[in-house]
Amino acid sequence: MDGNTTVIAFPLRNRTCWRLTVCVVFALFAGGALLISLGIGSVAVSPEEILRILRAGLTADAKSQVIWNIRLPRTLVGALVGVNLALAGAILQGVLKNPLADPHILGISSGAGLAGVVILVLYPHLEMLVTPVAFCGAMAAAVLIYLLAWKNGIQPVRIILAGVAVSALLGAGISGLLVFYSDRVHGALMWLVGGLAARSWPHLQLILPYTVVGGLLGVLGAGRLNIMALGDDIARGLGMHVEKTRLLLTAVAALLAASAVSVAGLLGFVGLIVPHMARVLLGSDHRFLLPASALLGAGVLTLSDTLARTIFSPVELPAGIIMAAFGAPFFLFLLRRA
């Protein structure tokens, strides 16, 4: 018995150590991505200067002004957007047991997109309302998807199909608005593509509470996601109210996705590819998968934004274009595997 205990204990211990090591590596990757984002641009700033500027606070020095007023808020907003979208994708994939689930594909992001475009196209003078209105649109889309998918309970396949249908409907609404008001397309188009241009401290203050609340709720629900992965019948046998849990966790994912979309526009593929990248190294234990996805999402989106604003400098691309360029082939790879 002692021999068997030793054989079983060491692999478990090694697996936990491996997962913790991967999480640490992802944290270092995210930190490195933040430093790269702060240091690269029309004004180059070395890592030593960045640390000195951050310690000294805002001064009249030109590099200090660039870091504190332009790059730091944009970088932090990008990191939090990446965290929110990656967490939302990981939660939805766990809830629906579908590797292709993410806020963009399910239509939650399209709800925010349509609401935001209505403001940008019809009421451009009320641009300050884009964020709260987009958030309401995303939550409304999530509720509509659930209502359409409900039939004696919720089934993951029905949610996916309802999400695709709602996304197509909302996308048609967006296209119709852009056609009828073609003279006002530019601002809305840049927001629909998704990007972090001109993001500043007020945007950080807006998204931070949603990241904290949604992240905590997601991590607290990691154990329930693990139980749901065993199957609905087993989860019910263990005393879980499956439909209620699925609804609550989907609401958490919608909260995270809506806050990200309302700040950065329709950034696709982050919630799809990042959880898969983390899952390859960590497996499907959501106690480790969710924090790892958050860290990796922060790093991936920050690097994508850095590449978007520097690759064709002084012309700046929306970060959504970079994410689509990498995400679309990965999406096709997942489809091919399935």
GUZA-677583 format. One line per field, with one value per residue: residue number from 1; residue in three letters; x, y, z of N, C-alpha, C in turn. Coordinates in steps of 0.1 Angstrom, whole numbers, plus 2048, in hexadecimal, padded with zeros to 3 digits. Example, Ala and Ser with C-alpha at 12.3 -4.5 7.8 and 13.67 -1.06 7.14 Angstrom:
<sites>
keke (1 2)
tornu (ALA SER)
nxx (884 880)
nyy (7C7 7EA)
nzz (84E 847)
caxx (87B 889)
cayy (7D3 7F5)
cazz (84E 847)
cxx (884 881)
cyy (7DF 800)
czz (84E 84F)
</sites>
This chain:
<sites>
keke (1 2 3 4 5 6 7 8 9 10 11 12 13 14 15 16 17 18 19 20 21 22 23 24 25 26 27 28 29 30 31 32 33 34 35 36 37 38 39 40 41 42 43 44 45 46 47 48 49 50 51 52 53 54 55 56 57 58 59 60 61 62 63 64 65 66 67 68 69 70 71 72 73 74 75 76 77 78 79 80 81 82 83 84 85 86 87 88 89 90 91 92 93 94 95 96 97 98 99 100 101 102 103 104 105 106 107 108 109 110 111 112 113 114 115 116 117 118 119 120 121 122 123 124 125 126 127 128 129 130 131 132 133 134 135 136 137 138 139 140 141 142 143 144 145 146 147 148 149 150 151 152 153 154 155 156 157 158 159 160 161 162 163 164 165 166 167 168 169 170 171 172 173 174 175 176 177 178 179 180 181 182 183 184 185 186 187 188 189 190 191 192 193 194 195 196 197 198 199 200 201 202 203 204 205 206 207 208 209 210 211 212 213 214 215 216 217 218 219 220 221 222 223 224 225 226 227 228 229 230 231 232 233 234 235 236 237 238 239 240 241 242 243 244 245 246 247 248 249 250 251 252 253 254 255 256 257 258 259 260 261 262 263 264 265 266 267 268 269 270 271 272 273 274 275 276 277 278 279 280 281 282 283 284 285 286 287 288 289 290 291 292 293 294 295 296 297 298 299 300 301 302 303 304 305 306 307 308 309 310 311 312 313 314 315 316 317 318 319 320 321 322 323 324 325 326 327 328 329 330 331 332 333 334 335 336 337 338)
tornu (MET ASP GLY ASN THR THR VAL ILE ALA PHE PRO LEU ARG ASN ARG THR CYS TRP ARG LEU THR VAL CYS VAL VAL PHE ALA LEU PHE ALA GLY GLY ALA LEU LEU ILE SER LEU GLY ILE GLY SER VAL ALA VAL SER PRO GLU GLU ILE LEU ARG ILE LEU ARG ALA GLY LEU THR ALA ASP ALA LYS SER GLN VAL ILE TRP ASN ILE ARG LEU PRO ARG THR LEU VAL GLY ALA LEU VAL GLY VAL ASN LEU ALA LEU ALA GLY ALA ILE LEU GLN GLY VAL LEU LYS ASN PRO LEU ALA ASP PRO HIS ILE LEU GLY ILE SER SER GLY ALA GLY LEU ALA GLY VAL VAL ILE LEU VAL LEU TYR PRO HIS LEU GLU MET LEU VAL THR PRO VAL ALA PHE CYS GLY ALA MET ALA ALA ALA VAL LEU ILE TYR LEU LEU ALA TRP LYS ASN GLY ILE GLN PRO VAL ARG ILE ILE LEU ALA GLY VAL ALA VAL SER ALA LEU LEU GLY ALA GLY ILE SER GLY LEU LEU VAL PHE TYR SER ASP ARG VAL HIS GLY ALA LEU MET TRP LEU VAL GLY GLY LEU ALA ALA ARG SER TRP PRO HIS LEU GLN LEU ILE LEU PRO TYR THR VAL VAL GLY GLY LEU LEU GLY VAL LEU GLY ALA GLY ARG LEU ASN ILE MET ALA LEU GLY ASP ASP ILE ALA ARG GLY LEU GLY MET HIS VAL GLU LYS THR ARG LEU LEU LEU THR ALA VAL ALA ALA LEU LEU ALA ALA SER ALA VAL SER VAL ALA GLY LEU LEU GLY PHE VAL GLY LEU ILE VAL PRO HIS MET ALA ARG VAL LEU LEU GLY SER ASP HIS ARG PHE LEU LEU PRO ALA SER ALA LEU LEU GLY ALA GLY VAL LEU THR LEU SER ASP THR LEU ALA ARG THR ILE PHE SER PRO VAL GLU LEU PRO ALA GLY ILE ILE MET ALA ALA PHE GLY ALA PRO PHE PHE LEU PHE LEU LEU ARG ARG ALA)
nxx (808 814 826 815 809 81E 824 80D 80C 822 820 808 811 826 817 808 81D 827 811 810 829 825 812 821 833 822 81A 832 835 820 828 83F 834 826 83C 848 834 833 84C 851 84D 846 856 871 875 88A 88A 895 891 876 86F 87A 86B 851 855 85B 844 82D 83D 84B 85B 860 85F 853 83A 830 830 81F 807 7FF 809 808 7ED 7E0 7EC 7E6 7CA 7C8 7D3 7C0 7A9 7B1 7B3 798 78A 797 791 775 772 77E 76D 754 75A 75D 744 733 73E 74B 764 765 758 754 752 750 748 730 71E 71C 72E 726 70D 716 724 710 700 714 71A 702 702 71A 714 6FA 6F8 710 719 716 72A 737 726 72A 737 727 70F 716 71D 704 6F8 706 700 6E4 6E4 6EF 6DA 6C5 6CF 6CF 6B3 6A9 6B6 6AB 699 688 69E 6C1 6D7 6F8 6FD 6E6 6EA 701 6F7 6E2 6F1 701 6EC 6E1 6F8 6FB 6E4 6E6 6FE 6F4 6E4 6F8 706 6F1 6ED 706 705 6EF 6F8 710 721 72A 73A 755 75F 74F 757 772 76F 760 773 784 79B 7B5 7BB 7C0 7B7 7B4 7B9 79E 791 79E 796 77B 77A 788 779 767 778 784 76D 761 776 77B 763 764 77A 772 75E 76C 76E 754 753 765 757 740 74C 74D 735 711 6FF 70F 717 6FF 6F9 70C 701 6FF 6EF 6EA 6DF 6DB 6F5 702 6F6 6FD 719 71C 711 726 73B 730 72F 74B 753 743 74B 765 761 753 766 77C 771 767 77A 785 78B 79D 791 78E 7A6 7B9 7B2 7B4 7CF 7DA 7CE 7DA 7F3 7EC 7D6 7B3 7AB 79A 7A1 7BC 7BC 7AC 7B9 7D2 7C9 7C0 7D9 7E8 7D7 7D8 7F3 7F4 7E2 7EC 805 7FC 7F0 806 814 802 802 81C 826 821 828 829 80D 7F1 7E4 7C4 7C3 7B2 7B5 7CE 7CA 7B6 7C4 7D6 7C4 7B0 7BC 7C2 7A8 79E 7AF 7A6 78C 793 79F 78A)
nyy (7F4 80C 80F 813 82A 83C 83C 847 860 870 876 886 89B 8A5 8AD 8C2 8D3 8D8 8E5 8FC 907 90D 921 935 93A 944 95B 969 96D 97E 994 99B 9A1 9B8 9C9 9CB 9D7 9F0 9FA 9FB A0E A2E A3D A30 A1D A11 9F2 9F7 A13 A14 A07 A1A A31 A29 A25 A3F A4E A64 A7D A9C A93 A88 A6D A62 A6E A61 A46 A46 A54 A4A A2F A1E A1E A14 9FB 9ED 9ED 9DD 9C5 9BE 9BB 9A5 992 991 988 96F 961 960 951 938 931 92F 91A 905 904 8FF 8E9 8E9 8ED 902 918 93A 95C 96C 95B 951 966 979 98E 99A 9A5 9BA 9C8 9D0 9E2 9F5 9FF A0B A21 A2E A33 A3E A50 A61 A76 A6E A5E A57 A45 A2D A17 A0F A09 9F5 9E1 9DB 9D2 9BA 9AA 9A8 999 981 979 976 961 94C 94B 943 92A 91B 8FF 8EB 8EC 8F3 8EB 8E6 8E5 8F1 90B 913 912 925 93B 93F 945 95D 96D 96F 97D 995 99E 9A4 9B9 9CC 9CF 9D9 9F3 9FF A00 A11 A28 A31 A47 A4B A37 A32 A36 A23 A0C A08 A02 9EB 9D9 9D7 9E2 9F4 A0E A2F A29 A2F A3B A3D A28 A12 A14 A0E 9F3 9E4 9DE 9CA 9B7 9AE 9A5 993 982 977 96A 957 948 93E 92D 919 8FF 8F5 8F5 8E1 8CB 8CB 8C4 8A8 8A0 8A5 894 887 89E 8A6 890 895 8A9 8C2 8DE 8DF 8EE 907 90E 90E 924 939 939 93F 958 965 963 972 98B 991 990 9A4 9BC 9BD 9C0 9D8 9EA 9E6 9DF 9C8 9B0 993 96F 96E 963 94A 93E 941 932 918 916 918 901 8EC 8E9 8E7 8D7 8CF 8D8 8EF 8FF 905 90C 923 93A 938 93D 957 965 95E 969 984 989 981 992 9AB 9AA 9A7 9C0 9D1 9C8 9D0 9EC 9F2 9E5 9EF A09 A2D A27 A19 9FA 9EB 9D6 9C0 9B7 9AB 996 988 97F 96C 95D 952 93D 92C 926 918 902 8F6 8EF 8DC 8C8 8C0)
nzz (800 808 7F4 7DE 7E5 7E4 7C8 7BE 7CA 7C3 7A6 7A7 7B7 7A7 791 79B 7A2 788 77C 78C 786 76B 76D 77A 766 752 760 761 745 740 74F 742 729 72F 736 71D 70E 71B 715 6F9 6DC 6CB 6DB 6EA 708 721 735 74E 750 74F 768 779 773 77B 796 79E 798 787 774 766 752 730 729 740 73E 727 72F 746 73F 726 71D 734 73F 728 724 73C 73A 723 72D 741 731 722 737 73F 727 722 73A 738 721 729 73E 730 71E 730 73D 728 71D 704 6ED 6DB 6E5 6ED 6F7 6E0 6CB 6D5 6D5 6E9 6E9 6D1 6D9 6E9 6D6 6C3 6D4 6DA 6C0 6B9 6CA 6C1 6A6 6A3 6B8 6BB 6CA 6E4 6EC 704 710 705 712 72A 71C 70A 71B 726 70F 70A 720 71C 704 70E 71F 70D 6FD 70F 714 6FB 6F9 70D 716 728 738 735 71A 710 6F3 6E9 6F2 6E5 6CA 6CC 6D2 6BB 6A9 6B4 6B3 698 691 6A0 694 67A 680 688 66F 65F 66B 666 64A 645 651 645 644 65D 665 66C 688 695 688 68F 6AA 6A9 69D 6B2 6CA 6DC 6DB 6E7 700 723 745 750 742 74D 768 764 75B 76E 787 77D 774 78C 79B 789 785 79E 7A3 78E 795 7AE 7A4 799 7A3 79F 784 77E 788 777 760 762 759 755 763 777 784 78F 79F 7B2 7C0 7B5 7A7 787 772 77D 785 76D 761 772 770 755 755 763 751 73C 749 74B 730 725 732 729 70D 70C 712 700 6E7 6CD 6D1 6C5 6C9 6DE 6F5 6EB 6E2 6F7 70F 705 6FF 719 723 716 723 73E 742 74A 763 773 789 786 76B 766 774 766 74C 74E 753 73C 729 72E 728 70C 6FF 705 6F8 6DE 6DA 6DC 6C6 6B2 6B3 6AC 696 67D 681 67B 679 689 691 699 6B6 6B3 699 698 6AB 69E 687 692 6A1 690 67F 694 69D 687 689 6A0 699 685 694 6A4)
caxx (800 81C 82C 80B 807 829 823 802 80E 82C 81A 7FF 81A 82D 80E 805 829 828 807 814 834 820 80B 82B 839 818 81B 83E 832 817 830 848 82C 824 848 84A 82A 837 859 852 844 84E 861 876 878 890 884 89A 88B 868 86E 87D 860 846 857 85B 837 82C 845 84A 863 858 85C 84A 82D 82C 82C 813 7FB 7FB 80B 805 7DF 7DC 7F1 7DE 7BD 7C9 7D5 7B3 7A0 7B5 7AF 789 786 79C 789 768 773 780 760 74A 75E 75B 736 72C 746 74D 771 764 750 75A 748 74E 740 723 716 71C 735 71D 704 71D 727 704 6FD 71E 719 6F6 706 724 70F 6EE 6F9 71E 71C 714 734 73B 71D 72C 73B 71B 705 71C 71C 6F6 6F5 70C 6F8 6D8 6E6 6F0 6CD 6BE 6D4 6CA 6A5 6A8 6BC 6A4 68F 689 6AC 6CB 6E0 703 6FC 6DC 6F0 70A 6EF 6DB 6FB 704 6E1 6E0 703 6F8 6D9 6EC 707 6ED 6E0 704 708 6E7 6F0 712 701 6E6 6FF 71D 729 72E 73F 763 760 749 75F 77E 76A 75C 77E 78A 7A8 7B7 7C0 7BB 7B2 7BB 7B6 790 78D 7A3 78D 76F 77A 78E 770 761 782 785 761 75F 781 779 758 768 783 76A 756 774 76B 748 756 76B 74C 738 753 74A 728 706 6FA 718 717 6F2 6FB 715 6F9 700 6E4 6F1 6DA 6DE 704 706 6F1 705 727 71B 710 733 742 72A 734 759 754 73C 754 771 75C 74E 772 785 76B 765 786 782 794 7A4 78A 78E 7B3 7C2 7AF 7B9 7DE 7DC 7C9 7E4 7FD 7E7 7CA 7A6 7A8 798 7A8 7C8 7B9 7A7 7C4 7DC 7C3 7C0 7E6 7EB 7CF 7DE 800 7F2 7DB 7F6 80F 7F5 7EE 813 817 7F9 805 829 82A 820 82A 820 7FF 7EE 7D9 7BD 7C8 7AA 7BA 7D9 7C4 7AF 7CF 7DB 7B9 7A8 7C2 7C0 79A 79D 7B6 79D 782 798 7A1 77D)
cayy (800 817 811 818 838 844 83D 850 86E 878 87C 891 8A7 8AA 8B3 8CF 8DC 8DC 8EF 909 90C 913 92D 93E 93E 94D 968 970 970 989 99F 99E 9A8 9C6 9D2 9CD 9E1 9FD 9FF 9FC A18 A39 A41 A23 A1E A04 9ED 9FE A20 A11 A05 A26 A3A A24 A28 A4E A54 A6D A89 AA4 A8D A84 A5F A60 A72 A57 A3A A48 A59 A43 A21 A16 A1B A0B 9EE 9E7 9EA 9D1 9B9 9BA 9B6 997 98A 98F 980 962 95A 95E 946 92C 92E 92A 90D 8FC 903 8F9 8DD 8EA 8F4 90E 922 946 967 971 952 94F 972 983 99A 9A1 9AE 9C7 9CF 9D7 9ED 9FF A05 A14 A2E A35 A37 A46 A5B A62 A80 A67 A53 A53 A3B A20 A0C A09 A04 9E9 9D7 9D7 9CA 9AD 9A3 9A5 98E 975 975 972 954 943 949 93B 91D 914 8F6 8E1 8EC 8F8 8E2 8ED 8E6 8FB 918 916 915 931 946 942 94C 96A 974 973 987 9A2 9A2 9AA 9C7 9D5 9D1 9E2 A00 A04 A03 A1D A34 A2F A53 A4B A29 A31 A34 A16 A01 A06 9FC 9DD 9D1 9D4 9E7 9FB A1C A3A A24 A37 A37 A3B A1B A09 A15 A08 9E5 9DE 9D7 9BF 9AD 9A9 99E 987 978 970 961 94C 93F 937 923 90F 8F1 8F1 8F2 8D3 8C1 8CB 8BD 89A 89D 8AA 889 885 8AA 8A6 886 89B 8B3 8CF 8E3 8E1 8FA 914 910 912 931 943 93A 946 966 96A 964 97E 997 993 993 9B1 9C7 9BE 9C5 9E6 9F3 9E3 9DC 9BA 9A9 985 964 96D 959 93D 937 941 927 90C 916 914 8F3 8E2 8E7 8E5 8CE 8D5 8DC 8FE 906 90B 911 931 944 938 943 965 96A 95D 972 992 98A 980 99E 9B6 9A9 9AA 9CE 9D6 9C6 9D7 9FA 9F5 9DD 9F8 A17 A33 A23 A10 9F0 9E6 9C9 9B5 9B1 9A2 98A 980 979 960 955 94B 930 923 921 90D 8F6 8EF 8E8 8D1 8BE 8BB)
cazz (800 808 7E6 7D5 7E9 7DF 7BA 7BB 7CF 7BB 79A 7AB 7BC 79B 788 7A1 7A0 77A 77A 793 77E 75F 771 77C 759 74C 767 75C 738 741 754 736 71E 734 734 70E 709 720 710 6EA 6D5 6C5 6E5 6F0 716 725 741 75A 751 753 776 780 771 783 7A4 7A0 796 77B 775 75A 748 725 72A 74A 739 71E 737 750 739 719 71C 740 73F 71D 726 747 735 71A 735 747 726 71F 742 73F 71C 724 744 732 718 730 745 727 719 73B 73F 71C 719 6F6 6EB 6D2 6EC 6F2 6F6 6D2 6C3 6DB 6D2 6F4 6E4 6C7 6E0 6ED 6C9 6BE 6DC 6D8 6B3 6BA 6CF 6B9 699 6A4 6C2 6BD 6D5 6F1 6EC 711 714 6FE 71B 731 713 704 726 727 703 70B 72A 716 6FB 716 724 701 6F9 719 712 6EF 6FB 718 713 732 73D 72B 715 70A 6E5 6E6 6F5 6D9 6BE 6CE 6D2 6AD 6A3 6BA 6AE 68A 691 6A4 68A 670 685 687 661 65B 670 65F 63C 644 655 640 646 66B 667 671 696 699 682 697 6B6 6A6 69B 6BF 6CC 6E9 6D8 6EF 70D 72D 753 752 73E 757 773 760 759 779 790 776 774 79A 79F 781 787 7AB 7A2 786 79C 7B8 79E 792 7A7 799 776 77E 78A 76B 755 763 753 75D 76C 782 78C 796 7A9 7BD 7C7 7AE 79F 77B 76A 784 785 75F 75F 77A 76A 748 758 767 744 735 750 748 722 722 737 71F 700 70D 712 6F5 6DB 6CA 6D0 6C4 6C9 6EB 6FE 6E5 6E1 703 718 6FF 701 727 726 710 72C 74B 743 74B 771 773 794 780 75D 766 777 75B 740 751 752 72E 721 730 720 6FE 6FA 706 6ED 6D1 6D9 6D9 6B8 6AA 6B3 6A8 68A 671 686 684 678 694 68E 6A5 6BB 6AF 68D 69C 6B1 693 67F 699 6A6 685 67C 6A0 69D 67D 68E 6AA 691 67E 69E 6A8)
cxx (809 822 822 809 812 828 818 805 817 827 811 807 821 824 80A 811 82A 81E 80B 820 82F 819 815 831 82F 818 827 83C 82A 81F 839 841 829 830 84A 841 82E 843 85A 848 84D 859 865 879 87E 889 888 893 87C 866 870 871 854 848 856 84E 838 834 844 853 85B 855 852 83C 827 828 81F 806 7F6 7FD 806 7F6 7DA 7E0 7E9 7D0 7BD 7CB 7C8 7A9 7A4 7B2 7A0 785 78B 794 77B 768 775 774 756 74D 75B 74C 72F 733 748 75A 770 75B 759 750 745 745 732 719 715 723 72D 713 70A 720 71B 700 707 71D 70C 6FA 710 71E 703 6F0 708 722 71B 71F 738 732 720 72F 72F 711 709 71B 70E 6F2 6FB 704 6EA 6D9 6E8 6E3 6C5 6C2 6CF 6BB 6A2 6AC 6B4 699 690 698 6B5 6D5 6EB 702 6F2 6E2 6F9 702 6E8 6E5 6FF 6F9 6E0 6EC 701 6EE 6DF 6F6 700 6E8 6EC 706 6FE 6E9 6FC 70E 6F9 6ED 70D 727 72F 735 74C 765 75B 751 76B 77A 767 768 785 798 7A9 7BC 7B8 7B4 7BB 7B6 7A7 78B 792 79A 77F 76F 780 784 76A 76B 784 77A 760 76A 780 76E 75C 771 77C 761 75E 771 75E 74A 75C 760 743 73F 751 73D 71C 700 702 718 70A 6F3 704 70E 6FA 6F3 6EA 6ED 6DD 6ED 708 701 6F9 713 726 719 71D 73B 73D 72E 742 75A 74E 745 760 76C 759 75A 77A 77F 76B 772 783 78E 79D 79E 78A 79C 7BB 7BE 7B4 7C8 7E1 7D9 7D3 7EF 7F8 7DC 7BE 7A2 7A7 79E 7B5 7C6 7B5 7B1 7CE 7D6 7C3 7CE 7EA 7E3 7D4 7EB 7FD 7EC 7E4 800 808 7F3 7FB 817 80F 7FD 813 82D 82A 821 82E 811 7FD 7E2 7D1 7C2 7BF 7AE 7C5 7D3 7BD 7B9 7D4 7CF 7B2 7AE 7C0 7B2 798 7A4 7AD 792 787 79B 794 777)
cyy (80D 81A 817 827 841 846 847 85F 876 87E 888 89D 8AD 8B2 8C1 8D8 8E1 8E7 8FD 90F 913 920 938 943 947 95B 970 975 97D 996 9A4 9A6 9B6 9CF 9D5 9D8 9EF A03 A01 A06 A23 A3E A34 A26 A11 9FF 9F4 A0C A1E A10 A12 A30 A36 A26 A37 A54 A5E A7A A91 A9E A87 A75 A5B A63 A67 A4A A3C A4C A52 A34 A19 A13 A12 9FD 9E7 9E4 9DE 9C4 9B4 9B5 9A8 98E 986 985 971 95A 957 952 938 928 928 91C 902 8F9 8FB 8EC 8DD 8F2 900 919 92E 951 96C 968 950 95B 97C 98F 9A1 9AA 9BB 9CF 9D7 9E3 9F8 A06 A0E A21 A35 A3A A41 A52 A5D A6C A7A A5C A4E A48 A2D A15 A07 A03 9F6 9DE 9D2 9CE 9BC 9A4 99F 99A 981 970 970 964 949 940 940 92C 915 90C 8EA 8E0 8F1 8ED 8EA 8EF 8F0 909 91C 91A 923 93D 949 949 95A 973 978 97E 995 9A7 9A9 9B8 9D1 9D9 9DB 9F1 A07 A07 A10 A29 A33 A3B A54 A3E A29 A2E A26 A0A 9FE 9FF 9EE 9D4 9CD 9D9 9EF A09 A26 A35 A2B A33 A35 A2D A10 A08 A0E 9F9 9DE 9D7 9CA 9B3 9A6 9A0 991 97D 970 966 955 943 937 92C 918 901 8EC 8EE 8E4 8C8 8C0 8C4 8AE 896 8A1 8A0 887 892 8AA 89C 88B 8A6 8C1 8D2 8E8 8ED 907 918 915 920 93C 944 941 955 96D 96D 970 98B 99B 997 9A1 9BD 9C8 9C4 9D4 9EF 9F2 9E0 9CD 9B3 99A 97C 964 962 94B 936 937 935 919 90B 913 906 8E9 8DF 8E3 8DB 8D6 8D8 8EB 906 90C 911 91F 93B 944 93F 952 96B 969 967 980 993 98A 98D 9AA 9B6 9AC 9B9 9D5 9D4 9CE 9E6 9FD 9EF 9E6 A07 A21 A2F A18 A07 9EE 9D8 9BD 9AF 9A7 995 982 979 96D 957 94D 93E 926 91D 916 900 8EF 8E8 8DB 8C5 8B7 8B2)
czz (800 7FB 7DD 7D8 7E3 7D0 7B6 7BF 7C7 7AE 79D 7AF 7B0 792 78E 7A0 792 777 780 78B 772 762 774 76F 752 753 762 74D 737 745 749 72B 722 732 726 709 70E 719 701 6E5 6CF 6CE 6ED 6FF 71B 732 74E 75B 754 762 77E 77F 77A 791 7A7 79F 78A 77E 768 74F 73D 725 735 746 730 725 73E 749 72C 71B 728 740 734 71F 731 742 72C 722 73B 73D 723 72A 741 733 71D 72F 73F 729 71F 738 73C 721 723 73D 734 717 70A 6F4 6E2 6D8 6F0 6F0 6E8 6CA 6C8 6D9 6DE 6F0 6D9 6CD 6E4 6E0 6C4 6C6 6DB 6CB 6B3 6BF 6C6 6AB 69A 6AE 6C5 6C8 6E3 6F2 6FA 717 70E 708 723 728 70D 70F 727 71B 704 715 724 70C 702 71A 718 6FD 703 717 706 6F1 705 713 71D 737 732 727 70E 6FB 6E1 6E8 6E9 6CD 6C0 6CD 6C4 6A6 6A7 6B4 6A0 689 695 69A 67E 674 684 678 65B 65F 668 650 63C 649 652 642 655 66F 66F 67F 69B 694 68A 6A4 6B4 6A3 6A8 6C0 6D9 6E7 6E1 6FC 718 73B 755 74E 747 763 770 760 765 783 78A 776 782 79D 797 783 793 7AA 799 78D 7A7 7B1 797 796 7A1 78A 774 77F 77E 760 756 75C 75C 767 778 78B 795 7A2 7B5 7C4 7C1 7A6 791 774 770 784 777 75C 766 774 75D 74B 75C 75A 73C 73B 74C 739 71F 727 72E 712 701 70E 706 6E8 6D9 6C7 6D0 6C6 6D6 6F4 6F8 6E6 6EE 70C 712 700 70F 729 721 71B 73A 74D 746 75A 772 77E 78F 773 75D 76A 76B 74F 742 74E 743 726 722 728 711 6F8 6FB 6FB 6E0 6CF 6D6 6CB 6AF 6A9 6AE 69B 67E 676 67B 683 682 68F 69A 6A9 6B6 6A2 68F 6A2 6A7 68A 685 69D 69C 681 688 6A0 693 681 698 6A3 68A 688 6A2 69D)
</sites>
